[in-house]
């Protein structure tokens, strides 16, 4: 990988001239360090889903009866959990850089 001018250990030839710290500084925060943000995002996503089901069941009970709301909440929880586990799996993978 060729880094922009001023990055890396100098010298020509291209290739991998910079260390992982320089690459991290250039592109921003690494995804391995963002697990807390992913957890908070999943919690907020689930709270939003639960809040939407609650509003549907309490404000519009003729349209969303309680059993239907609980079923929707359980299905959406499973979908959100699968997405969360997939994100966490991807964030734990290490690439061969540096």
C-alpha positions as CSV (number, residue, x, y, z in Angstrom):
1,X,0.0,0.0,0.0
2,X,1.4,3.4,-0.9
3,X,0.9,6.1,1.7
4,X,0.6,9.8,0.9
5,X,3.7,12.0,0.9
6,X,5.0,12.6,4.5
7,X,3.7,9.3,5.8
8,X,5.8,6.3,6.4
9,X,9.5,5.8,6.9
10,X,10.6,7.7,3.9
11,X,12.5,6.2,1.0
12,X,11.0,5.2,-2.3
13,X,9.7,1.9,-3.5
14,X,6.2,2.1,-2.3
15,X,4.9,-0.9,-0.6
16,X,4.1,-1.0,3.1
17,X,6.2,1.9,4.4
18,X,4.1,3.0,7.4
19,X,3.5,1.2,10.7
20,X,0.0,0.4,12.0
21,X,0.0,3.5,14.2
22,X,0.6,5.8,11.3
23,X,-2.2,4.1,9.3
24,X,-4.5,4.3,12.2
25,X,-3.7,8.0,12.6
26,X,-4.3,8.6,8.9
27,X,-7.7,6.8,8.6
28,X,-9.0,7.3,12.0
29,X,-10.0,5.1,14.9
30,X,-9.8,1.3,14.4
31,X,-12.9,-0.7,14.4
32,X,-11.5,-3.0,17.1
33,X,-11.6,-0.1,19.5
34,X,-15.2,0.7,18.8
35,X,-16.9,-2.2,20.6
36,X,-18.4,0.1,23.3
37,X,-20.1,2.2,20.6
38,X,-21.5,-0.9,19.0
39,X,-22.9,-2.1,22.3
40,X,-24.5,1.3,23.0
41,X,-25.9,1.4,19.5
42,X,-27.5,-2.0,19.9
43,X,-29.0,-1.1,23.3
44,X,-30.5,2.2,21.8
45,X,-31.8,0.3,18.8
46,X,-33.5,-2.2,21.0
47,X,-35.0,0.5,23.2
48,X,-36.3,2.2,20.1
49,X,-37.9,-1.0,18.9
50,X,-39.4,-1.7,22.3
51,X,-40.7,1.9,22.6
52,X,-42.3,1.6,19.2
53,X,-44.0,-1.6,20.1
54,X,-45.2,-0.1,23.4
55,X,-46.7,2.9,21.6
56,X,-48.4,0.6,19.1
57,X,-49.9,-1.6,21.8
58,X,-51.0,1.2,24.1
59,X,-52.0,4.0,21.7
60,X,-53.5,1.8,19.0
61,X,-54.7,-1.3,20.8
62,X,-57.3,-2.0,18.1
63,X,-54.6,-2.2,15.4
64,X,-51.7,-3.8,17.5
65,X,-53.1,-6.2,20.1
66,X,-50.7,-7.3,22.9
67,X,-49.9,-10.8,21.5
68,X,-49.1,-9.3,18.1
69,X,-46.9,-6.6,19.7
70,X,-45.0,-9.2,21.8
71,X,-44.5,-11.4,18.7
72,X,-43.2,-8.4,16.7
73,X,-40.9,-7.5,19.6
74,X,-39.5,-11.0,19.8
75,X,-38.9,-11.3,16.1
76,X,-37.3,-7.8,15.8
77,X,-35.1,-8.6,18.9
78,X,-33.8,-11.8,17.2
79,X,-33.0,-9.8,14.0
80,X,-31.3,-7.1,15.9
81,X,-29.3,-9.6,18.0
82,X,-28.1,-11.4,14.9
83,X,-27.0,-8.1,13.4
84,X,-25.2,-7.2,16.6
85,X,-23.4,-10.6,16.8
86,X,-22.4,-10.2,13.2
87,X,-21.0,-6.7,13.8
88,X,-19.1,-7.9,16.9
89,X,-17.6,-10.9,14.9
90,X,-16.5,-8.6,12.1
91,X,-14.9,-6.1,14.6
92,X,-12.9,-8.9,16.2
93,X,-11.3,-10.1,12.9
94,X,-7.7,-9.0,12.5
95,X,-6.3,-8.1,9.2
96,X,-2.7,-8.8,8.1
97,X,-1.6,-5.2,8.0
98,X,1.5,-4.1,9.9
